[in-house]
Each structure stands twice: as structure tokens, then as C-alpha cells.
């Protein structure tokens, strides 16, 4: 569950990215955050993941006020989150398998169990047969699939994605959107910020307009 309670976010020198944002997303829901460029979509997702802290109000994720978490507690919060941001942060000196393995290695998973999870995640995004390739050899759509595999390999209960289909051709964008819908259908809560909400026609839609909720 995600709840925004009258949340505001200001950046120096007094730029209001979000103003009095108030809504709730239920467990297991597929929600799309839409709005014009600069509406506050990316900021909203960063608040959920505790990448940023609110200037006012409270962001509650699975019962925790994430804006009040101590720095040491944030990694534990993110173990239940899958994050797909515009800056994919792929490691281009490591192959596909190693990129997806990284979060499990950091979390201390036993190697054999981790390898099974990596191959299961790659299979879900259609990259299992490319596991030894380097990211540079992938198309833009395949790199996005790789980022999704890395985000879900820990089997999170909440998946956040910021413009996951940006810069992709329409057919590839539809394929990537379907991956998110597939995870939603097996019970994962999914929140996607996108300039093109038509890719998720059946999703709950929260519209931002200059940092405020215009529709939810």
C-alpha cells in the first residue's frame, strides 16, 4: 500500500515540484502516474523509494513513513521494491547475467539460489538466451528489459517504473508495457510514471498538473 498524505516537495530556490498531493494506491493495484513534462511524476516515484524526502506531509509505504526512515533502514525498504528509472545504471563491463545477479549478491543470496532467480527473471523478460551478452550489444528495448529483470529478481511486492517506454518505438513500448501488466497479474503492485498512459488502458490513473493531483 502507498499513501500520500498532503505531500509537498520543494527544491531550492523555492521550486514546488509537488503541492498537497493526497492519494492512496492499494496492494496489488496497477496505477499509472501521468501528466505533462515537469508535472512531478519522477519526484513522486523518488519519494516512494526514499530517494528523496518530502518537504511536508507523509509518504507511507507498507505501513512505514518512508520520509522519516533513518538512512540505515532505507536498504531494507528497497528490498521489497523493484526500481526501473530512466537512468538504467546498467554495468556495461558486465554481462547480462552479472547485471541481474548484482542486487542478489549485495543482499547475500547463496550463489546457487541466486543463479536460479536470475535465470527466472531473464526468462520472464525474454533475455534468457542472451545471458552472456554485454549490455552494449542489446537494443534500447532489450536494455529496458534487462533493467526490468534486475528490478524484479529480488521478487519485490512493489514495482516502480519511471517512463520505462521513453525513446522506444511503439511496438517495443507495447511489449515492455505488457511485461509490467504480466507482473501485475501475478499479484505485484505496479506504479508506472509515463507520458503515454494509453499503454496501460485498464490501469488506475493519477494525473499530475504542475505538481498537484488533477485526477485520481
Rosetta blueprint (number, residue, H / E / L):
1 X L
2 X E
3 X E
4 X E
5 X E
6 X E
7 X E
8 X E
9 X E
10 X E
11 X E
12 X L
13 X L
14 X L
15 X E
16 X E
17 X E
18 X E
19 X E
20 X E
21 X E
22 X E
23 X E
24 X E
25 X E
26 X L
27 X L
28 X L
29 X L
30 X E
31 X E
32 X E
33 X E
34 X E
35 X E
36 X L
37 X L
38 X L
39 X L
40 X L
41 X H
42 X H
43 X H
44 X H
45 X H
46 X H
47 X H
48 X H
49 X L
50 X L
51 X L
52 X L
53 X L
54 X L
55 X L
56 X E
57 X E
58 X E
59 X E
60 X E
61 X E
62 X L
63 X L
64 X E
65 X E
66 X H
67 X H
68 X H
69 X L
70 X L
71 X H
72 X H
73 X H
74 X H
75 X H
76 X H
77 X H
78 X H
79 X L
80 X L
81 X E
82 X E
83 X E
84 X E
85 X L
86 X L
87 X L
88 X L
89 X L
90 X L
91 X L
92 X L
93 X L
94 X L
95 X E
96 X H
97 X H
98 X H
99 X H
100 X H
101 X H
102 X H
103 X H
104 X H
105 X H
106 X H
107 X H
108 X L
109 X L
110 X L
111 X H
112 X H
113 X H
114 X H
115 X H
116 X H
117 X H
118 X H
119 X H
120 X H
121 X H
122 X H
123 X H
124 X H
125 X L
126 X L
127 X L
128 X H
129 X H
130 X H
131 X L
132 X L
133 X L
134 X E
135 X H
136 X H
137 X H
138 X L
139 X L
140 X H
141 X H
142 X H
143 X H
144 X H
145 X H
146 X H
147 X H
148 X H
149 X H
150 X H
151 X H
152 X H
153 X L
154 X L
155 X L
156 X L
157 X L
158 X E
159 X E
160 X E
161 X E
162 X E
163 X L
164 X L
165 X L
166 X L
167 X L
168 X L
169 X L
170 X H
171 X H
172 X H
173 X H
174 X H
175 X H
176 X H
177 X H
178 X H
179 X H
180 X H
181 X H
182 X H
183 X H
184 X H
185 X H
186 X L
187 X L
188 X L
189 X E
190 X E
191 X E
192 X E
193 X E
194 X L
195 X L
196 X L
197 X H
198 X H
199 X H
200 X H
201 X L
202 X L
203 X L
204 X E
205 X E
206 X E
207 X E
208 X E
209 X E
210 X L
211 X L
212 X E
213 X E
214 X E
215 X E
216 X L
